[in-house]
Amino acid sequence: MRGPPPKRKAPAQHSASSRIAVKRIDGARHWRKSLDRFVWFLVRAGVDHAEIVRALRTSLRNHQGTRPLAVPDPEVLEYSRILTHWQTEPAFLDEHGVARSLALYGRSVSFKSLVRQALPHADASDVLNVLSRYRLLSCSRDGRVRMLASAFLPRGARRAQFLAYTLSTLEGIIDTCYANLTSHEPSKNVGQMQRAVIAERFDLKHLAEYDAFLRDSAAAFLTKHDAWLKRREVKQPGTSRRRVGYVGVGIFGFRAR
């Protein structure tokens, strides 16, 4: 997985888009804000300051031997959008509505044109390398690219990708809950929705059956949401505050082996 890009000063003419880019969810980069807000939750709930400090020190001692993973860039995490575009845009589907194999290069319908449509600023070669590494794509000797899977199953070192999504998910949840708890006019907040599903009386013998049901139903549901959001995404940088740099829904599957 590629490392973070070298630090460089952005040109002055890109200052507006740079301000917008800061808003993107990147749990590995925004951990200080997330930690600060989680501590605020605890303080707000009446937990003693000294007790929080002791717990943090204990946690740091417990995890001092944990080996870090090379968390991918947020740009790499967006590559999943290409799989969504491939499954929902008619030009890239066969007569049965299934994602068809694509020539690597071409002006109209090709893997490169797919990447250009789904994620204009991504490099098609890098996308192919990354998604092939996770066995989501394959490229034959004659240059045909096929989709092997649309669900990401993290194993071993691949858990760096899972970790990146986990941190981003936690950041999103914490930001949402913080906004709900601090807003003076909750009715004017758009999109501040938090939901929890809990099953305390679930027979674990049905776990495999539920896992299969979840994959079948959730994948189609989330694909539709991701496509809907992408159709309404702002394509050009601007100064409006009523926009964010990226919208979308990720689709992932998890299983124990």
C-alpha positions as a printed Julia matrix, in Angstrom:
257×3 Matrix{Float64}:
   0.0     0.0     0.0
   1.39    3.34   -0.93
   2.53    5.72    1.77
   1.43    9.31    2.32
   2.36   11.76   -0.42
   5.29   14.13    0.25
   4.34   17.33    1.98
   4.26   20.34   -0.28
   2.79   23.8    -0.2
  -0.38   24.09   -2.26
  -0.51   26.83   -4.91
  -2.49   29.92   -3.93
  -5.12   29.38   -6.64
  -6.15   26.1    -4.96
  -6.79   27.62   -1.55
 -10.58   27.14   -1.76
 -10.37   23.46   -2.63
  -7.7    22.98    0.04
 -10.06   24.3     2.69
 -12.73   21.88    1.53
 -10.32   18.94    1.51
  -9.71   19.39    5.25
 -13.37   18.46    5.86
 -12.99   14.95    4.49
 -13.19   12.08    6.93
  -9.75   10.66    7.63
  -9.75    8.98   11.01
  -5.99    8.37   11.04
  -5.34   12.09   10.57
  -8.12   13.51   12.75
  -7.61   11.22   15.77
  -6.86   14.14   18.12
 -10.25   15.72   17.46
 -12.04   12.37   17.84
 -10.21   11.59   21.08
 -10.93   15.05   22.46
 -14.64   14.73   21.73
 -14.81   11.24   23.21
 -13.2    12.56   26.39
 -15.82   15.32   26.36
 -18.55   12.63   26.22
 -17.08   10.99   29.31
 -16.76   14.27   31.21
 -20.3    15.19   30.2
 -21.44   11.82   31.56
 -19.92   12.63   34.94
 -16.76   10.53   34.77
 -14.04   11.9    37.02
 -11.1    13.62   35.27
  -8.49   11.75   37.3
 -10.15    8.44   36.47
  -9.99    9.23   32.75
  -6.29   10.05   33.02
  -5.57    6.79   34.89
  -7.52    4.78   32.3
  -5.64    6.38   29.41
  -2.29    5.67   31.04
  -3.28    2.05   31.63
  -4.4     1.67   28.02
  -1.12    3.08   26.72
   0.84    0.62   28.89
  -1.33   -2.28   27.73
  -0.8    -1.48   24.04
   2.81   -0.31   24.0
   3.82   -3.52   22.19
   1.18   -3.24   19.47
   2.69   -3.12   15.99
   1.44   -0.29   13.74
  -0.02   -0.9    10.29
   0.62    1.26    7.23
  -2.81    2.89    6.92
  -3.62    3.77    3.29
  -4.31    7.28    2.1
  -7.95    8.43    1.99
  -7.6     8.67   -1.8
  -6.96    4.92   -1.94
 -10.02    4.25    0.21
 -12.13    5.92   -2.47
 -11.21    3.24   -5.02
 -14.25    1.25   -3.89
 -16.37    3.82   -5.73
 -15.05    2.44   -9.0
 -16.58   -0.95   -8.22
 -19.92    0.74   -7.47
 -19.8     2.67  -10.75
 -18.96   -0.53  -12.61
 -22.03   -2.29  -11.16
 -24.53    0.53  -11.69
 -23.7     2.31  -14.95
 -25.37    0.64  -17.99
 -22.39    1.26  -20.28
 -20.26   -1.11  -18.19
 -22.88   -3.87  -17.8
 -23.62   -6.83  -20.06
 -27.05   -7.86  -21.34
 -27.77   -9.53  -17.98
 -26.95   -6.41  -15.96
 -23.67   -7.87  -14.7
 -20.37   -5.96  -14.67
 -18.61   -7.05  -17.85
 -14.91   -7.44  -18.52
 -13.27   -4.31  -19.87
 -10.32   -3.59  -22.1
  -7.6    -1.91  -20.1
  -7.45    1.12  -22.41
  -9.89    2.69  -24.83
 -11.65    5.93  -25.58
 -15.22    4.87  -24.76
 -15.86    1.77  -22.66
 -12.64    0.63  -20.98
 -11.19    0.26  -17.52
  -9.43    3.59  -17.9
 -12.67    5.33  -18.9
 -14.41    3.65  -15.95
 -11.84    5.08  -13.54
 -12.05    8.49  -15.22
 -15.83    8.57  -14.77
 -15.97    7.17  -11.24
 -12.94    8.93   -9.77
 -11.54   11.54  -12.19
  -8.36   12.29  -10.25
  -7.33    8.65   -9.73
  -4.62    6.92  -11.75
  -6.01    3.85  -13.53
  -2.74    1.9   -13.18
  -2.59    2.49   -9.44
  -6.27    1.57   -9.06
  -5.66   -1.7   -10.93
  -2.61   -2.53   -8.8
  -4.34   -1.8    -5.48
  -7.62   -3.58   -6.23
  -5.77   -6.53   -7.78
  -3.67   -6.8    -4.63
  -6.88   -7.26   -2.66
  -8.14   -9.76   -5.26
 -11.08   -7.61   -6.25
  -9.89   -7.37   -9.87
  -7.88   -9.45  -12.3
  -6.17   -8.5   -15.55
  -5.57  -11.16  -18.21
  -2.57  -11.31  -20.52
  -4.61   -9.82  -23.37
  -5.4    -6.75  -21.25
  -8.97   -7.58  -20.15
  -9.93   -6.47  -16.64
 -12.57   -8.44  -14.71
 -14.26   -7.77  -11.39
 -13.71  -10.74   -9.08
 -15.58   -9.43   -6.03
 -17.12   -6.25   -4.69
 -16.81   -7.07   -0.97
 -13.52   -6.41    0.78
 -12.47   -9.23    3.12
  -9.53   -8.1     5.27
  -6.97  -10.72    6.26
  -3.44  -10.43    7.62
  -1.63   -7.31    6.47
  -4.75   -6.23    4.55
  -6.24   -5.22    7.86
  -4.54   -1.86    7.36
  -7.37   -1.07    4.95
  -9.92   -2.29    7.5
  -8.24   -0.17   10.19
  -8.46    2.95    8.01
 -12.19    2.43    7.46
 -12.68    1.7    11.17
 -11.03    4.97   12.21
 -13.03    6.91    9.63
 -16.26    5.26   10.79
 -15.52    6.12   14.41
 -14.76    9.7    13.43
 -18.1     9.95   11.62
 -20.04    8.5    14.55
 -18.29   10.73   17.08
 -18.82   13.85   14.94
 -22.51   13.03   14.5
 -23.1    12.38   18.2
 -21.14   15.5    19.18
 -23.25   17.63   16.84
 -26.45   16.15   18.25
 -25.35   16.85   21.82
 -24.08   20.39   21.27
 -26.5    21.86   18.73
 -28.98   24.42   20.06
 -31.31   23.86   17.09
 -31.31   20.11   16.3
 -34.18   20.5    13.82
 -31.89   22.52   11.52
 -29.17   19.89   11.4
 -29.19   18.0     8.11
 -27.94   14.44    8.11
 -27.26   14.17   11.83
 -28.64   10.64   12.1
 -27.35    7.96   14.43
 -28.75    4.46   14.63
 -27.88    1.38   16.67
 -28.97   -2.21   16.13
 -28.65   -4.53   19.12
 -29.64   -8.18   19.41
 -29.37   -9.48   22.98
 -31.45  -12.61   22.46
 -30.06  -13.94   19.19
 -29.43  -17.67   18.73
 -25.89  -17.94   17.39
 -26.76  -21.05   15.39
 -28.38  -18.64   12.89
 -25.25  -16.48   12.57
 -24.11  -17.93    9.23
 -27.63  -17.6     7.84
 -27.83  -13.98    8.95
 -24.4   -13.25    7.5
 -25.58  -14.5     4.09
 -28.82  -12.49    4.36
 -26.88   -9.38    5.33
 -24.53   -9.68    2.35
 -27.36  -10.17   -0.15
 -29.55   -7.35    1.13
 -26.99   -4.79    2.3
 -24.78   -4.9    -0.8
 -27.64   -3.97   -3.14
 -28.95   -1.35   -0.71
 -25.6     0.35   -0.23
 -24.74    0.23   -3.93
 -27.92    2.19   -4.71
 -27.11    4.76   -2.02
 -23.56    5.21   -3.26
 -24.78    5.69   -6.84
 -27.45    8.2    -5.71
 -24.92   10.24   -3.75
 -22.35   10.21   -6.53
 -24.85   11.56   -9.08
 -25.26   14.6    -6.83
 -21.61   15.16   -6.07
 -20.07   18.53   -6.89
 -17.63   18.03   -9.75
 -15.69   21.29   -9.68
 -13.91   23.0    -6.75
 -15.77   25.98   -5.37
 -16.11   28.22   -2.38
 -19.61   27.25   -1.3
 -19.91   26.07    2.28
 -22.89   23.89    1.4
 -20.74   21.13    0.01
 -18.15   18.58    1.07
 -15.25   17.13   -0.85
 -16.64   13.6    -1.11
 -19.85   11.67   -0.51
 -20.42    7.96   -0.72
 -21.22    4.67    0.96
 -18.7     1.86    1.36
 -19.53   -1.81    0.91
 -17.55   -4.37    2.9
 -17.92   -7.95    4.04
 -16.28   -9.55    7.02
 -15.9   -13.2     7.86
 -13.83  -15.39   10.15
 -11.62  -18.1     8.62
